[in-house]
Amino acid sequence: MIKQGRVYIAQPPLYKVTRKKQVEYVKNEGTMRKALTDLGLDGTSLVIRDKTGKEKTRYKGRNCGR
């Protein structure tokens, strides 16, 4: 589209990432992979224990209650 001597180019997002009511539009595959990873980790946690079974480190995703 050309208007008053300026060229306007629309660049639509290439991917639509949806989970439940959450929708996100991303432009490239790298951003899409990060969005999918974040959605996959939502509400999860990873616990690393030492040899005796005692909790050493805990990583939490978003919205994780523990």
C-alpha positions as CSV (number, residue, x, y, z in Angstrom):
1,M,0.0,0.0,0.0
2,I,1.4,3.4,-0.9
3,K,0.1,6.5,0.8
4,Q,1.5,10.0,0.5
5,G,4.7,8.7,-1.0
6,R,5.3,6.1,1.8
7,V,5.2,2.4,1.3
8,Y,3.5,0.3,4.0
9,I,4.2,-3.4,4.2
10,A,2.3,-5.7,6.6
11,Q,4.3,-8.5,8.1
12,P,1.9,-10.9,9.7
13,P,3.1,-13.3,12.4
14,L,4.2,-16.7,11.0
15,Y,3.0,-18.8,14.0
16,K,0.0,-18.7,16.4
17,V,0.6,-20.4,19.7
18,T,-2.5,-21.2,21.7
19,R,-3.2,-22.8,25.0
20,K,-6.6,-22.6,26.6
21,K,-7.5,-18.9,26.4
22,Q,-3.9,-17.7,26.0
23,V,-3.0,-16.8,22.4
24,E,0.4,-15.5,21.3
25,Y,1.6,-14.6,17.8
26,V,5.3,-15.1,17.0
27,K,7.4,-14.1,14.0
28,N,9.9,-16.9,13.9
29,E,10.5,-20.5,14.8
30,G,13.0,-19.7,17.6
31,T,10.4,-17.6,19.4
32,M,7.7,-20.2,18.8
33,R,9.9,-22.9,20.4
34,K,10.5,-20.7,23.5
35,A,6.7,-19.9,23.8
36,L,5.9,-23.7,23.5
37,T,8.6,-24.5,26.1
38,D,7.2,-21.9,28.5
39,L,3.7,-23.2,28.1
40,G,4.9,-26.8,28.7
41,L,6.7,-25.8,31.9
42,D,3.7,-23.8,33.2
43,G,2.7,-25.3,36.5
44,T,5.6,-27.8,36.7
45,S,8.7,-28.1,38.9
46,L,11.9,-30.1,38.7
47,V,13.5,-31.3,41.9
48,I,17.2,-32.4,42.0
49,R,18.2,-34.6,44.9
50,D,21.5,-35.7,46.2
51,K,22.5,-39.3,46.7
52,T,20.8,-39.5,50.1
53,G,17.5,-38.2,48.7
54,K,17.7,-34.7,50.2
55,E,16.4,-31.9,48.0
56,K,19.4,-30.0,46.5
57,T,17.8,-27.7,43.9
58,R,14.2,-26.9,42.8
59,Y,13.3,-25.2,39.5
60,K,9.7,-24.0,39.1
61,G,7.7,-23.1,36.0
62,R,5.2,-20.2,36.1
63,N,2.1,-20.8,38.2
64,C,3.7,-23.6,40.2
65,G,2.2,-23.7,43.7
66,R,5.2,-25.5,45.4
